[in-house]
């Protein structure tokens, strides 16, 4: 009986590992064209990456319980303001329930002007391979991912700034 349980546990573990590896392999990375859909606005409109064709795009996944996420949103808005909305778009994808997104967006809209979208059902996270926060993608003007940052900290700011500058460069 013990051998049977051990064999089943090993089989179950192997299946979980395979599923995790498949999910990681499906996550878009540098050089890839990212998934087209980013989420839904407060008013219920779908936001697509194609809406930002020709611009650099920063997609950041965030939650109200993530202190680093809340710290980075105003910084990304400043980047957008300095570079200009005609050159770069910052899309803030909230990963919480719709009512939390609604409250947070109303509070934030008083001082910030980022494009905020909701991914309450997790479909966008799954498509982008998001497994934790913070998670950010920098997409060049050619529509391809330059870099994906997962679980980063302030020590990555110079790299992030360099990648954003690369994204702002004219498409080849």
DRENKOL-955522 format. One line per 4 residues: number of its first residue (from 1); their letters; for each residue x, z negated, y negated of N, C-alpha, C. Coordinates in steps of 0.02 Angstrom, whole numbers, always signed. Example, Ala and Ser with C-alpha at 12.3 -4.5 7.8 and 13.67 -1.06 7.14 Angstrom:
2
1	AS	+660/-390/+284/+615/-390/+225/+660/-390/+165 ~ +642/-354/+112/+684/-357/+53/+645/-394/-2 $
END
This chain:
172
1	XXXX	+41/+0/+60/+0/+0/+0/+43/+0/-63 ~ +95/-39/-64/+139/-43/-122/+173/+24/-135 ~ +194/+58/-82/+226/+123/-88/+177/+174/-117 ~ +114/+171/-96/+63/+216/-122/+53/+205/-197 $
5	XXXX	+48/+143/-219/+38/+126/-290/+99/+149/-330 ~ +159/+137/-304/+220/+158/-338/+222/+234/-345 ~ +204/+270/-293/+204/+343/-295/+153/+368/-346 ~ +94/+337/-349/+43/+357/-398/+67/+342/-469 $
9	XXXX	+99/+285/-479/+125/+267/-545/+179/+316/-567 ~ +223/+336/-520/+274/+385/-537/+244/+452/-554 ~ +193/+472/-517/+159/+536/-531/+125/+533/-599 ~ +91/+478/-613/+57/+469/-678/+109/+470/-734 $
13	XXXX	+164/+435/-724/+218/+434/-774/+247/+503/-786 ~ +256/+542/-733/+282/+609/-740/+233/+654/-779 ~ +169/+646/-766/+118/+685/-802/+119/+667/-877 ~ +123/+602/-892/+126/+581/-962/+188/+608/-997 $
17	XXXX	+245/+606/-963/+307/+632/-992/+301/+707/-1005 ~ +271/+743/-958/+262/+814/-966/+216/+829/-1025 ~ +162/+792/-1031/+116/+802/-1088/+151/+787/-1154 ~ +190/+734/-1157/+226/+717/-1218/+276/+771/-1235 $
21	XXXX	+312/+796/-1186/+361/+849/-1197/+326/+912/-1221 ~ +269/+928/-1193/+231/+988/-1213/+208/+980/-1285 ~ +184/+921/-1304/+161/+909/-1372/+220/+916/-1421 ~ +278/+889/-1402/+336/+895/-1446/+359/+968/-1451 $
25	XXXX	+357/+1003/-1396/+379/+1073/-1397/+332/+1115/-1440 ~ +268/+1097/-1444/+220/+1136/-1482/+224/+1122/-1557 ~ +258/+1068/-1577/+263/+1051/-1647/+304/+1104/-1684 ~ +279/+1129/-1740/+316/+1180/-1776/+380/+1150/-1807 $
29	XXXX	+432/+1191/-1811/+495/+1168/-1837/+525/+1218/-1886 ~ +586/+1206/-1908/+619/+1251/-1956/+618/+1323/-1932 ~ +600/+1368/-1978/+596/+1439/-1962/+528/+1461/-1938 ~ +487/+1414/-1916/+420/+1431/-1891/+370/+1440/-1949 $
33	XXXX	+319/+1479/-1936/+262/+1482/-1981/+216/+1425/-1961 ~ +199/+1380/-2007/+158/+1322/-1989/+86/+1341/-1975 ~ +50/+1295/-1943/-22/+1307/-1931/-58/+1318/-1998 ~ -110/+1358/-1998/-142/+1379/-2061/-185/+1325/-2095 $
37	XXXX	-214/+1279/-2056/-262/+1232/-2085/-229/+1166/-2102 ~ -247/+1139/-2161/-218/+1076/-2185/-267/+1018/-2188 ~ -331/+1031/-2188/-381/+978/-2190/-439/+996/-2235 ~ -475/+944/-2255/-537/+953/-2294/-533/+910/-2357 $
41	XXXX	-551/+940/-2414/-550/+903/-2478/-607/+853/-2481 ~ -607/+813/-2532/-660/+764/-2543/-728/+798/-2548 ~ -729/+857/-2576/-793/+894/-2583/-812/+932/-2521 ~ -770/+930/-2469/-786/+961/-2405/-758/+1031/-2396 $
45	XXXX	-717/+1055/-2443/-688/+1121/-2437/-627/+1119/-2391 ~ -621/+1170/-2347/-563/+1176/-2303/-504/+1200/-2345 ~ -445/+1172/-2333/-385/+1193/-2368/-340/+1229/-2318 ~ -320/+1290/-2337/-278/+1331/-2294/-212/+1343/-2329 $
49	XXXX	-159/+1349/-2290/-93/+1364/-2319/-93/+1431/-2355 ~ -133/+1477/-2332/-136/+1543/-2364/-157/+1539/-2437 ~ -190/+1484/-2457/-210/+1474/-2527/-148/+1467/-2572 ~ -90/+1454/-2542/-29/+1440/-2580/+24/+1493/-2568 $
53	XXXX	+4/+1552/-2547/+52/+1606/-2532/+97/+1618/-2592 ~ +162/+1624/-2579/+211/+1637/-2631/+238/+1575/-2665 ~ +210/+1517/-2650/+233/+1454/-2678/+271/+1415/-2626 ~ +315/+1371/-2649/+343/+1320/-2605/+288/+1269/-2592 $
57	XXXX	+287/+1241/-2533/+234/+1193/-2516/+267/+1133/-2482 ~ +246/+1073/-2504/+265/+1011/-2470/+202/+983/-2441 ~ +201/+973/-2376/+144/+942/-2342/+167/+874/-2319 ~ +134/+823/-2344/+152/+755/-2325/+92/+720/-2295 $
61	XXXX	+102/+689/-2238/+49/+652/-2203/+56/+579/-2224 ~ +0/+547/-2241/+3/+479/-2267/-58/+438/-2248 ~ -51/+372/-2257/-106/+325/-2246/-99/+268/-2296 ~ -153/+235/-2311/-152/+181/-2360/-112/+121/-2334 $
65	XXXX	-104/+114/-2269/-67/+58/-2240/+8/+71/-2235 ~ +30/+130/-2256/+101/+150/-2251/+134/+142/-2320 ~ +172/+88/-2330/+202/+75/-2396/+248/+132/-2420 ~ +287/+160/-2375/+332/+214/-2396/+292/+275/-2417 $
69	XXXX	+238/+289/-2382/+196/+346/-2400/+169/+337/-2471 ~ +144/+277/-2486/+116/+264/-2552/+170/+268/-2607 ~ +230/+251/-2588/+286/+255/-2635/+307/+327/-2649 ~ +302/+370/-2598/+325/+439/-2606/+275/+483/-2642 $
73	XXXX	+210/+468/-2639/+160/+512/-2670/+172/+523/-2745 ~ +184/+471/-2786/+198/+483/-2857/+263/+521/-2868 ~ +312/+511/-2825/+375/+548/-2830/+362/+623/-2819 ~ +323/+638/-2767/+307/+708/-2752/+265/+739/-2808 $
77	XXXX	+222/+700/-2838/+184/+726/-2894/+230/+743/-2952 ~ +280/+700/-2965/+329/+714/-3018/+367/+779/-3003 ~ +385/+789/-2941/+419/+851/-2921/+374/+910/-2937 ~ +310/+905/-2918/+263/+959/-2932/+255/+971/-3007 $
81	XXXX	+252/+917/-3046/+245/+924/-3118/+307/+956/-3149 ~ +366/+936/-3127/+428/+963/-3154/+437/+1037/-3137 ~ +424/+1055/-3074/+433/+1124/-3052/+376/+1169/-3076 ~ +317/+1140/-3083/+258/+1177/-3104/+214/+1196/-3045 $
85	XXXX	+149/+1188/-3054/+101/+1203/-3001/+101/+1277/-2983 ~ +128/+1319/-3027/+131/+1390/-3011/+188/+1406/-2962 ~ +234/+1357/-2953/+291/+1367/-2908/+289/+1325/-2845 ~ +256/+1266/-2848/+255/+1221/-2791/+188/+1186/-2786 $
89	XXXX	+166/+1174/-2726/+105/+1135/-2713/+122/+1079/-2666 ~ +99/+1019/-2682/+106/+962/-2638/+38/+947/-2609 ~ +33/+947/-2544/-30/+934/-2509/-22/+867/-2473 ~ -63/+819/-2492/-60/+752/-2462/-116/+746/-2411 $
93	XXXX	-97/+744/-2347/-146/+743/-2292/-156/+670/-2270 ~ -214/+643/-2283/-230/+575/-2263/-253/+574/-2191 ~ -227/+527/-2152/-240/+525/-2080/-291/+472/-2059 ~ -325/+443/-2108/-372/+388/-2093/-444/+414/-2090 $
97	XXXX	-489/+368/-2077/-560/+385/-2075/-582/+412/-2143 ~ -634/+452/-2141/-658/+487/-2202/-676/+438/-2258 ~ -706/+381/-2242/-725/+334/-2295/-663/+304/-2329 ~ -610/+291/-2291/-548/+266/-2320/-517/+320/-2365 $
101	XXXX	-516/+382/-2341/-491/+438/-2380/-530/+444/-2445 ~ -596/+440/-2441/-638/+446/-2500/-621/+393/-2552 ~ -616/+330/-2531/-600/+276/-2578/-530/+285/-2608 ~ -481/+299/-2565/-412/+306/-2588/-405/+365/-2636 $
105	XXXX	-438/+420/-2622/-433/+479/-2665/-465/+466/-2733 ~ -520/+431/-2734/-552/+416/-2798/-507/+371/-2841 ~ -475/+323/-2810/-429/+279/-2847/-369/+318/-2871 ~ -339/+358/-2827/-278/+395/-2844/-291/+450/-2894 $
109	XXXX	-351/+480/-2895/-364/+536/-2939/-363/+517/-3013 ~ -365/+454/-3027/-361/+431/-3097/-292/+442/-3126 ~ -240/+441/-3084/-173/+449/-3110/-133/+505/-3078 ~ -157/+531/-3022/-119/+583/-2987/-162/+645/-2978 $
113	XXXX	-127/+702/-2974/-162/+766/-2969/-136/+807/-2910 ~ -119/+773/-2857/-99/+808/-2795/-161/+834/-2761 ~ -152/+885/-2720/-207/+909/-2678/-212/+860/-2620 ~ -266/+821/-2616/-276/+773/-2563/-327/+800/-2514 $
117	XXXX	-309/+797/-2450/-355/+820/-2398/-359/+767/-2343 ~ -413/+772/-2306/-426/+725/-2252/-415/+759/-2184 ~ -385/+721/-2139/-379/+742/-2069/-406/+686/-2025 ~ -468/+667/-2039/-499/+610/-2004/-504/+622/-1929 $
121	XXXX	-513/+684/-1907/-520/+697/-1836/-454/+707/-1800 ~ -398/+710/-1836/-332/+715/-1806/-312/+785/-1785 ~ -353/+836/-1799/-337/+904/-1778/-275/+931/-1813 ~ -268/+916/-1877/-210/+941/-1915/-147/+906/-1891 $
125	XXXX	-151/+840/-1881/-93/+803/-1854/-70/+833/-1788 ~ -118/+847/-1745/-101/+875/-1679/-68/+943/-1687 ~ -95/+985/-1730/-67/+1052/-1740/+4/+1049/-1769 ~ +17/+999/-1811/+83/+993/-1842/+131/+948/-1802 $
129	XXXX	+107/+918/-1748/+150/+876/-1706/+167/+809/-1738 ~ +121/+782/-1778/+133/+719/-1812/+121/+661/-1763 ~ +172/+620/-1752/+165/+564/-1707/+175/+497/-1742 ~ +195/+498/-1805/+205/+437/-1843/+212/+454/-1917 $
133	XXXX	+212/+402/-1958/+218/+410/-2030/+280/+374/-2054 ~ +311/+397/-2106/+295/+458/-2144/+315/+521/-2106 ~ +284/+576/-2125/+297/+641/-2094/+287/+694/-2149 ~ +338/+735/-2160/+336/+784/-2214/+365/+851/-2190 $
137	XXXX	+333/+904/-2213/+359/+972/-2201/+372/+1004/-2269 ~ +428/+1038/-2273/+444/+1077/-2333/+442/+1150/-2312 ~ +400/+1188/-2346/+387/+1258/-2329/+410/+1302/-2386 ~ +450/+1352/-2370/+476/+1397/-2421/+423/+1446/-2446 $
141	XXXX	+442/+1482/-2498/+396/+1530/-2529/+381/+1588/-2482 ~ +421/+1596/-2430/+409/+1648/-2380/+359/+1626/-2326 ~ +335/+1563/-2332/+285/+1537/-2285/+314/+1507/-2221 ~ +380/+1500/-2218/+412/+1471/-2158/+437/+1401/-2173 $
145	XXXX	+435/+1359/-2121/+458/+1290/-2128/+533/+1288/-2138 ~ +554/+1252/-2189/+625/+1241/-2201/+649/+1180/-2164 ~ +609/+1125/-2168/+629/+1063/-2134/+568/+1021/-2121 ~ +573/+982/-2067/+522/+933/-2050/+557/+865/-2051 $
149	XXXX	+529/+818/-2089/+556/+750/-2092/+506/+704/-2058 ~ +531/+665/-2011/+489/+616/-1975/+522/+548/-1980 ~ +484/+498/-2001/+509/+430/-2003/+570/+422/-2047 ~ +571/+455/-2103/+629/+453/-2148/+625/+394/-2196 $
153	XXXX	+680/+383/-2231/+684/+328/-2279/+717/+355/-2343 ~ +727/+312/-2391/+756/+332/-2455/+825/+363/-2448 ~ +860/+348/-2394/+927/+377/-2383/+924/+453/-2375 ~ +865/+481/-2363/+856/+553/-2353/+838/+589/-2418 $
157	XXXX	+832/+553/-2474/+808/+584/-2536/+850/+643/-2558 ~ +917/+638/-2553/+959/+694/-2573/+946/+756/-2531 ~ +938/+746/-2465/+922/+802/-2420/+854/+833/-2436 ~ +806/+789/-2448/+738/+813/-2464/+740/+853/-2529 $
161	XXXX	+775/+828/-2580/+780/+863/-2644/+813/+932/-2634 ~ +866/+935/-2594/+901/+998/-2581/+854/+1047/-2546 ~ +815/+1022/-2498/+768/+1065/-2462/+712/+1090/-2507 ~ +688/+1048/-2552/+637/+1069/-2600/+665/+1123/-2646 $
165	XXXX	+727/+1113/-2669/+759/+1164/-2711/+766/+1230/-2673 ~ +783/+1226/-2609/+788/+1287/-2567/+719/+1320/-2562 ~ +667/+1279/-2554/+599/+1306/-2548/+577/+1340/-2612 ~ +601/+1315/-2669/+583/+1344/-2733/+619/+1410/-2748 $
169	XXXX	+673/+1422/-2713/+712/+1484/-2724/+668/+1544/-2708 ~ +679/+1600/-2743/+639/+1659/-2728/+644/+1679/-2655 ~ +588/+1701/-2628/+586/+1724/-2558/+630/+1786/-2551 ~ +668/+1791/-2496/+712/+1849/-2488/+675/+1915/-2480 $
END
